């Protein structure tokens, strides 16, 4: 359809999640029409984020430091760990203001179709965090879709024998949806009404 740099730009944009060919084309033409300073600012922000953002050594949330602000916050409840799939899910849970514990970001969910098993996630590191006996509850907040349910079941079976309370977010979240898109009230109710995985 297009040639040269414009087609290359459309091709790169269409590789982004949630951006189809038509959206990529609209964004490309928007960037071509935009002020050069605005485009440079966007490009600089992408390069800076890629260069400076890393993963927390404790919970694997995104951070600019070795450990994230949540892990460093002494006011957080050290007896609870909320296990989520991605860093964007931490933001979704924090927006509810219902949870004051710590987090653990798995880096995805178990998905045989995508060749992603338990060994590809940060599950081993989660187990290591439980060694000192401080944590008494694991809240599994994986997405309410097939992969999230498989991951939650796997974690419940793995963590159950350790004598911890393993709970799962309650109903209120739509099946097949993502935490990132849930509104604060729905997610807050789901947190308040969480239930034991064994029930």
Secondary structure as GFF3:
##gff-version 3
##sequence-region A 1 199
A	DSSP	alpha_helix	4	14	.	.	.	ID=ss1
A	DSSP	alpha_helix	21	33	.	.	.	ID=ss2
A	DSSP	alpha_helix	36	52	.	.	.	ID=ss3
A	DSSP	beta_strand	54	55	.	.	.	ID=ss4
A	DSSP	beta_strand	62	63	.	.	.	ID=ss5
A	DSSP	alpha_helix	69	72	.	.	.	ID=ss6
A	DSSP	beta_strand	77	84	.	.	.	ID=ss7
A	DSSP	alpha_helix	87	96	.	.	.	ID=ss8
A	DSSP	beta_strand	101	105	.	.	.	ID=ss9
A	DSSP	three_ten_helix	112	114	.	.	.	ID=ss10
A	DSSP	three_ten_helix	118	120	.	.	.	ID=ss11
A	DSSP	alpha_helix	123	129	.	.	.	ID=ss12
A	DSSP	beta_strand	137	140	.	.	.	ID=ss13
A	DSSP	alpha_helix	146	160	.	.	.	ID=ss14
A	DSSP	beta_strand	165	168	.	.	.	ID=ss15
A	DSSP	three_ten_helix	179	181	.	.	.	ID=ss16
A	DSSP	alpha_helix	184	192	.	.	.	ID=ss17
A	DSSP	beta_strand	195	196	.	.	.	ID=ss18
###
